[in-house]
Amino acid sequence: MEYDFRAIEQRWQANWKASEAYKVTEDPSKEKFYVLDMFPYPSGAGLHVGHPLGYIASDVYARYKRHQGFNVLHPMGYDSFGLPAEQYAIQTGQHPAVTTEANVARYREQLDQLGFCYDWSREVRTSDPAYYRWTQWIFAELFESWYDAAADCAKPISALVEMLQSDGLETAQPACDWDWWKMLPDGAYPWNDAFDGTLTAAHWSACDAVAQSHILMQFRLAYLADSEVNWCPALGTVLANDEVKDGLSERGGHPVVRKRMRQWIMRISAFSQRLIDDLNGLDWTDSIKEAQRNWIGRSEGASVHFGVEGLPQHTIEVFTTRPDTIYGVGFMVLAPEHELVATITTAEQKKAITAYQTAAAQKSERERQGAGDHEVSGCFTGGYAVHPLTGEKLPVWIADYVLAGYGTGAIMAVPAGDERDWKFAKAYDLSIPAIFEGVD
């Protein structure tokens, strides 16, 4: 007798659908368990082999937990909003609502054929106004909040306003950039160039509404700031590092450049220590926990300011986890986008610096992160920094392995103690001073 699996599967799948076999309702008598898959983008091509590769594993686990007596919530949805949907609509000449609906129907048919135990009554579509109204609500909540470092939690921005009105920043401890006042846009502020960030109640009350809104922007959890991004003019949007390969957009193959632009930013770094601490209570493998710690990237060290020869009003700030190696500094390296590059660069080096900056802008941040490990490239600005302890002149270079958005966008190069700095020094015949006196 022939095993007609198609007929058998169709009959049982119809039965599961009619009986709502996998629908989940609240049941206080059972312990809850949540299994969440990454929602697929519903392209016109349908599912590919990578989808069931992950979905089968999570489906098996959901069924396993259900047999253990848990009340398992296992939903599915579609990441149907954003650049992919927009580009597919442009390519096909159809409204995205039409193409998305047709593609979702195709995906649903294929997922049903695979027999997964999803609760389809809880289907999510990120393009559905009923869904993204909540993402907009979350953003508004973040915008209207600040992080109180003393209380170690987020609070309404109105609470910070009250503190500024009564005591300024004397009692408030908002998470922010240490030099937040330098990030303010041009405007009328009640202080002079000697202002060091100590905002008083008198300062606050003397600001007009526009100036106050600019100040509050420096403390909000969702805030506007200039940031280095992957900009794709053809797509008219900023791309993540994963969406850029060899200087081109993954979708469409359009040129992408590194550019400093005004962006909305989330102050997630304010939560970094809480994220690290909470890893201890998670039932995860040590390797995954360590990966999370590395991603959070907590570093302990010191900020060091190097003077700039001939420019006493400027300093180059670096953050180092090894301040004990400061006597081994042989040169300085800035990110090509660093704000001081144009100021420090001499007329003789301007053409070479501009050419190097243009080349660096064609690379993604990920490409640049490993650049100094494999091939050495850089360009001398013609300017010099001044060692804060010895007064020695240190040549200032730019190199694409230094990122403007990481740390301060500048490093003190210690070739005797760092392999990448050593390769750079050897490639350009730079000084390699000893870190400790009498030790090579």
C-alpha positions as CSV (number, residue, x, y, z in Angstrom):
1,M,0.0,0.0,0.0
2,E,1.4,3.4,-1.0
3,Y,2.0,5.9,1.8
4,D,0.3,9.1,0.5
5,F,2.0,11.5,2.8
6,R,0.5,14.6,1.0
7,A,-3.0,13.5,1.6
8,I,-2.3,12.5,5.2
9,E,-0.5,15.7,6.0
10,Q,-3.2,17.9,4.4
11,R,-5.9,16.0,6.4
12,W,-4.2,16.5,9.7
13,Q,-3.2,20.1,9.0
14,A,-6.8,20.9,8.3
15,N,-7.8,19.2,11.5
16,W,-5.2,21.2,13.5
17,K,-6.5,24.4,11.9
18,A,-10.2,23.6,12.5
19,S,-9.6,22.6,16.1
20,E,-7.1,25.4,16.9
21,A,-4.8,22.8,18.2
22,Y,-2.0,25.2,19.0
23,K,-4.0,28.2,20.2
24,V,-2.8,29.3,23.6
25,T,-5.0,30.8,26.4
26,E,-4.1,32.1,29.7
27,D,-3.9,29.3,32.3
28,P,-2.8,30.3,35.8
29,S,-2.4,26.7,36.8
30,K,0.4,26.2,34.3
31,E,3.9,27.7,34.3
32,K,4.4,29.9,31.2
33,F,7.0,29.3,28.6
34,Y,7.8,31.6,25.6
35,V,9.4,30.4,22.4
36,L,10.1,33.2,19.9
37,D,11.5,32.8,16.4
38,M,13.0,35.6,14.3
39,F,10.2,36.8,12.0
40,P,11.1,36.3,8.3
41,Y,10.9,39.1,5.8
42,P,8.2,38.0,3.4
43,S,9.9,38.3,0.0
44,G,8.4,37.2,-3.3
45,A,10.8,34.2,-3.4
46,G,9.1,32.4,-0.4
47,L,10.9,30.5,2.3
48,H,14.5,29.4,1.8
49,V,16.3,26.5,3.4
50,G,17.6,28.7,6.2
51,H,14.1,29.3,7.5
52,P,13.2,25.8,8.4
53,L,16.7,25.1,9.6
54,G,16.0,27.4,12.6
55,Y,12.3,27.0,12.9
56,I,12.4,23.2,13.1
57,A,14.7,23.4,16.2
58,S,12.5,25.9,18.0
59,D,9.4,23.9,17.1
60,V,10.8,20.7,18.5
61,Y,11.7,22.6,21.7
62,A,8.2,24.2,22.0
63,R,6.6,20.7,21.7
64,Y,9.0,19.3,24.3
65,K,8.1,22.0,26.8
66,R,4.4,21.6,26.1
67,H,4.8,17.8,26.9
68,Q,6.5,18.8,30.1
69,G,3.3,20.6,31.2
70,F,4.2,24.2,30.4
71,N,1.7,26.6,28.8
72,V,3.8,27.4,25.7
73,L,3.4,30.5,23.7
74,H,4.9,30.0,20.3
75,P,3.9,32.8,17.9
76,M,5.0,33.7,14.3
77,G,4.9,36.9,12.4
78,Y,6.5,38.8,9.5
79,D,9.1,41.5,9.4
80,S,7.2,43.2,6.6
81,F,8.1,46.9,7.2
82,G,11.1,48.9,6.1
83,L,13.7,48.9,3.4
84,P,13.2,45.4,1.9
85,A,9.5,46.0,1.4
86,E,10.1,49.4,0.0
87,Q,12.8,48.2,-2.5
88,Y,10.7,45.2,-3.6
89,A,7.7,47.5,-4.3
90,I,10.0,49.8,-6.4
91,Q,11.4,46.9,-8.3
92,T,8.0,45.4,-9.1
93,G,6.1,48.7,-9.5
94,Q,3.4,47.6,-7.1
95,H,2.2,49.2,-3.8
96,P,4.0,47.6,-0.8
97,A,0.6,46.8,0.8
98,V,-0.3,44.6,-2.2
99,T,3.1,42.8,-2.5
100,T,3.3,42.3,1.3
101,E,-0.2,40.7,1.5
102,A,0.6,38.3,-1.4
103,N,4.0,37.3,0.0
104,V,2.6,36.8,3.5
105,A,0.0,34.4,2.0
106,R,2.7,32.4,0.3
107,Y,4.8,32.2,3.5
108,R,1.8,31.1,5.5
109,E,1.0,28.4,3.0
110,Q,4.6,27.1,3.2
111,L,4.8,27.3,7.0
112,D,1.5,25.4,7.3
113,Q,2.9,22.7,5.0
114,L,5.8,22.2,7.4
115,G,3.4,21.6,10.2
116,F,4.8,24.0,12.8
117,C,2.9,24.4,16.1
118,Y,2.4,28.2,15.9
119,D,-0.5,30.0,17.6
120,W,-1.6,31.9,14.5
121,S,-4.2,33.8,16.5
122,R,-1.2,35.9,17.7
123,E,0.3,36.6,14.3
124,V,2.4,39.7,14.1
125,R,3.1,41.9,11.1
126,T,5.4,44.8,11.6
127,S,3.7,46.7,8.8
128,D,0.4,46.6,10.6
129,P,-0.5,49.9,12.3
130,A,-1.9,47.9,15.2
131,Y,1.7,46.7,15.8
132,Y,3.9,49.7,15.0
133,R,1.8,52.1,17.0
134,W,3.4,50.3,20.0
135,T,6.9,50.8,18.6
136,Q,6.1,54.5,18.2
137,W,4.7,54.5,21.8
138,I,7.9,53.0,23.1
139,F,10.0,55.6,21.3
140,A,7.9,58.4,22.8
141,E,8.4,56.9,26.2
142,L,12.2,56.7,25.7
143,F,12.2,60.3,24.4
144,E,10.4,61.5,27.5
145,S,12.8,59.7,29.9
146,W,16.3,60.1,31.3
147,Y,18.6,57.7,33.2
148,D,19.2,58.6,36.8
149,A,22.7,57.2,37.5
150,A,22.2,57.6,41.3
151,A,18.9,55.6,41.4
152,D,20.2,53.3,38.6
153,C,16.9,53.5,36.6
154,A,15.1,55.5,34.1
155,K,12.7,58.3,35.2
156,P,10.4,60.8,33.4
157,I,12.1,63.8,31.9
158,S,9.7,66.0,33.9
159,A,11.5,64.8,37.1
160,L,14.8,66.1,35.7
161,V,13.3,69.4,34.8
162,E,12.1,69.8,38.4
163,M,15.6,69.1,39.7
164,L,17.2,71.6,37.2
165,Q,14.7,74.2,38.3
166,S,15.6,73.8,42.0
167,D,19.2,72.7,42.1
168,G,20.6,72.5,38.5
169,L,22.9,69.5,38.1
170,E,24.2,69.8,41.7
171,T,22.0,66.9,42.9
172,A,20.9,65.3,39.6
173,Q,23.2,62.6,38.1
174,P,21.9,62.0,34.5
175,A,23.7,59.5,32.3
176,C,25.2,61.6,29.5
177,D,28.5,62.4,27.7
178,W,30.9,64.0,30.1
179,D,31.3,67.0,27.8
180,W,27.6,67.2,27.0
181,W,27.6,71.0,26.8
182,K,30.1,70.8,23.8
183,M,27.4,68.9,21.9
184,L,24.9,71.7,22.1
185,P,23.9,73.3,18.8
186,D,24.6,77.0,18.3
187,G,22.4,79.2,20.4
188,A,22.1,81.6,23.3
189,Y,23.3,80.0,26.5
190,P,23.9,81.9,29.8
191,W,27.6,81.0,30.2
192,N,30.9,81.7,28.6
193,D,33.7,79.6,27.1
194,A,35.0,78.7,30.6
195,F,31.8,76.7,31.3
196,D,32.7,73.3,32.6
197,G,29.3,71.6,32.6
198,T,28.3,72.6,36.1
199,L,24.7,73.7,35.2
200,T,23.1,75.7,38.0
201,A,19.5,76.5,38.7
202,A,20.3,80.1,37.7
203,H,21.7,78.9,34.4
204,W,18.6,76.8,33.7
205,S,16.1,79.6,34.5
206,A,18.1,82.1,32.4
207,C,17.7,79.8,29.3
208,D,14.8,80.3,26.9
209,A,12.6,77.4,25.9
210,V,14.7,76.6,22.8
211,A,17.9,76.5,24.8
212,Q,16.3,74.3,27.5
213,S,15.1,71.9,24.9
214,H,18.6,71.6,23.5
215,I,20.0,71.0,27.0
216,L,17.4,68.3,27.8
217,M,18.3,66.6,24.5
218,Q,21.7,65.8,26.0
219,F,20.0,63.7,28.7
220,R,17.1,61.9,27.1
221,L,17.2,58.2,26.5
222,A,16.3,58.8,22.8
223,Y,18.2,61.8,21.6
224,L,19.5,63.5,18.5
225,A,23.3,63.7,17.9
226,D,25.8,63.6,15.1
227,S,27.1,60.1,14.5
228,E,29.3,58.3,11.9
229,V,27.0,56.1,9.8
230,N,26.9,54.0,6.6
231,W,25.0,56.3,4.2
232,C,23.6,55.0,0.9
233,P,22.5,57.9,-1.3
234,A,20.7,55.7,-3.8
235,L,18.6,54.0,-1.1
236,G,18.2,57.3,0.8
237,T,18.9,55.7,4.2
238,V,21.5,54.6,6.7
239,L,22.6,51.0,6.6
240,A,23.8,48.6,9.4
241,N,27.2,47.1,9.1
242,D,25.7,43.8,8.1
243,E,24.0,45.5,5.1
244,V,27.3,46.7,3.6
245,K,29.8,44.6,1.8
246,D,32.9,45.8,-0.1
247,G,31.6,49.4,0.1
248,L,28.2,48.5,-1.6
249,S,24.8,48.0,-0.2
250,E,23.8,44.3,0.2
251,R,20.4,45.2,-1.4
252,G,20.8,46.7,-4.8
253,G,24.7,47.0,-4.9
254,H,24.7,50.7,-4.4
255,P,27.8,52.7,-3.2
256,V,27.9,53.3,0.5
257,V,30.0,55.9,2.3
258,R,30.9,56.7,5.9
259,K,29.4,60.0,6.7
260,R,28.7,62.1,9.8
261,M,25.0,62.8,10.1
262,R,22.4,63.9,12.6
263,Q,20.7,60.7,13.9
264,W,18.3,59.5,16.6
265,I,20.4,57.5,19.1
266,M,19.3,55.3,22.0
267,R,21.3,55.8,25.2
268,I,21.6,52.0,25.9
269,S,25.0,52.4,27.3
270,A,23.3,53.8,30.5
271,F,22.1,50.3,31.1
272,S,25.4,48.5,30.4
273,Q,26.2,47.6,34.0
274,R,22.7,46.4,34.8
275,L,22.9,44.2,31.6
276,I,26.2,42.8,32.8
277,D,25.0,42.1,36.3
278,D,21.8,40.5,35.1
279,L,23.7,38.0,33.0
280,N,24.6,36.2,36.3
281,G,21.0,35.1,36.9
282,L,20.4,33.7,33.4
283,D,20.4,30.0,32.6
284,W,22.7,30.5,29.6
285,T,25.9,28.8,28.6
286,D,29.1,30.5,29.8
287,S,30.2,31.1,26.2
288,I,27.0,33.0,25.3
289,K,27.3,35.1,28.5
290,E,30.9,35.9,27.7
291,A,29.8,36.9,24.1
292,Q,27.2,39.3,25.7
293,R,29.8,40.8,28.0
294,N,32.2,41.4,25.1
295,W,29.3,43.0,23.1
296,I,28.5,45.3,26.0
297,G,32.2,46.1,26.1
298,R,32.8,47.5,29.6
299,S,36.3,48.9,29.9
300,E,38.0,50.4,32.9
301,G,40.8,52.9,32.3
302,A,41.7,56.6,32.2
303,S,41.1,59.5,29.9
304,V,44.4,61.3,28.9
305,H,44.6,64.6,27.2
306,F,47.5,65.4,24.8
307,G,48.2,69.0,23.8
308,V,48.5,70.0,20.2
309,E,51.7,71.8,19.1
310,G,50.9,75.4,18.0
311,L,47.2,75.0,19.0
312,P,47.0,75.6,22.8
313,Q,43.2,75.8,22.7
314,H,42.9,72.2,21.5
315,T,43.7,68.8,23.1
316,I,43.5,65.2,21.9
317,E,41.6,63.1,24.3
318,V,42.3,59.3,24.4
319,F,40.8,56.6,26.6
320,T,43.3,53.9,27.6
321,T,43.0,50.8,29.7
322,R,46.7,50.9,30.2
323,P,47.7,54.3,31.5
324,D,50.8,52.7,32.9
325,T,52.2,52.5,29.4
326,I,52.1,56.2,28.8
327,Y,55.9,56.6,28.6
328,G,55.8,54.2,25.7
329,V,53.7,56.4,23.5
330,G,55.5,57.0,20.2
331,F,52.8,58.7,18.1
332,M,49.1,59.4,17.9
333,V,46.5,58.0,15.6
334,L,43.1,59.7,14.9
335,A,40.1,58.3,13.0
336,P,39.9,59.9,9.5
337,E,36.7,61.5,10.5
338,H,38.0,63.0,13.8
339,E,36.9,66.6,14.2
340,L,40.5,67.8,14.8
341,V,42.0,66.3,11.6
342,A,41.2,69.4,9.5
343,T,42.6,71.7,12.2
344,I,45.8,69.7,12.8
345,T,46.6,68.9,9.1
346,T,49.3,71.1,7.5
347,A,48.8,72.7,4.1
348,E,51.5,70.3,2.7
349,Q,49.6,67.2,3.8
350,K,46.1,68.4,3.1
351,K,45.8,66.7,-0.3
352,A,47.1,63.4,0.9
353,I,44.8,63.5,4.0
354,T,41.7,64.3,1.9
355,A,42.5,61.4,-0.4
356,Y,42.9,59.0,2.5
357,Q,39.7,60.2,4.1
358,T,37.8,59.6,0.9
359,A,39.2,56.1,0.6
360,A,38.3,55.3,4.3
361,A,34.7,56.6,3.7
362,Q,34.2,53.8,1.2
363,K,34.8,51.1,3.8
364,S,32.2,49.8,6.3
365,E,32.9,50.0,10.0
366,R,33.3,46.2,10.1
367,E,35.9,46.3,7.3
368,R,37.8,48.9,9.1
369,Q,37.8,47.2,12.5
370,G,40.1,44.5,11.3
371,A,42.2,46.7,8.9
372,G,45.1,47.2,11.2
373,D,45.5,43.4,11.9
374,H,46.1,42.5,8.2
375,E,47.3,45.5,6.2
376,V,48.8,48.7,7.5
377,S,47.7,52.0,6.1
378,G,47.7,55.6,7.3
379,C,48.6,59.1,6.5
380,F,50.6,61.7,8.4
381,T,48.8,65.0,9.1
382,G,51.9,67.0,9.4
383,G,50.9,68.0,12.9
384,Y,52.2,67.0,16.3
385,A,50.8,66.3,19.7
386,V,52.6,67.0,23.0
387,H,53.2,64.3,25.5
388,P,51.5,65.4,28.8
389,L,54.4,64.1,31.0
390,T,57.6,64.5,29.0
391,G,56.6,67.3,26.6
392,E,57.9,65.3,23.7
393,K,56.5,66.0,20.2
394,L,54.4,63.0,18.9
395,P,53.5,62.8,15.2
396,V,49.8,62.7,14.6
397,W,48.6,60.2,11.9
398,I,45.2,59.1,10.7
399,A,44.3,55.5,10.0
400,D,41.1,53.7,9.1
401,Y,41.4,51.1,11.9
402,V,40.6,53.9,14.4
403,L,36.8,54.5,14.4
404,A,35.3,57.9,15.3
405,G,32.4,56.2,17.0
406,Y,34.5,54.0,19.3
407,G,36.0,55.6,22.4
408,T,37.2,59.1,21.6
409,G,38.2,58.4,18.0
410,A,41.8,58.7,18.9
411,I,44.5,56.4,20.3
412,M,47.9,56.9,21.9
413,A,50.1,54.4,20.0
414,V,52.4,52.3,22.2
415,P,54.3,50.2,19.7
416,A,56.4,48.5,22.3
417,G,53.3,47.1,24.0
418,D,50.8,46.6,21.2
419,E,51.3,44.5,18.1
420,R,49.1,46.6,15.8
421,D,50.9,49.8,16.9
422,W,54.2,48.0,16.4
423,K,53.3,47.0,12.8
424,F,52.3,50.6,12.1
425,A,55.5,52.0,13.5
426,K,57.6,49.6,11.5
427,A,55.7,50.3,8.3
428,Y,56.2,54.1,8.6
429,D,59.6,54.0,10.4
430,L,58.2,55.7,13.5
431,S,59.8,55.8,17.0
432,I,59.3,52.7,19.3
433,P,60.2,54.1,22.8
434,A,60.5,51.8,25.7
435,I,57.6,51.7,28.1
436,F,59.8,51.3,31.2
437,E,63.2,52.9,31.8
438,G,66.0,50.5,31.1
439,V,63.8,47.9,29.5
440,D,63.7,47.4,25.7
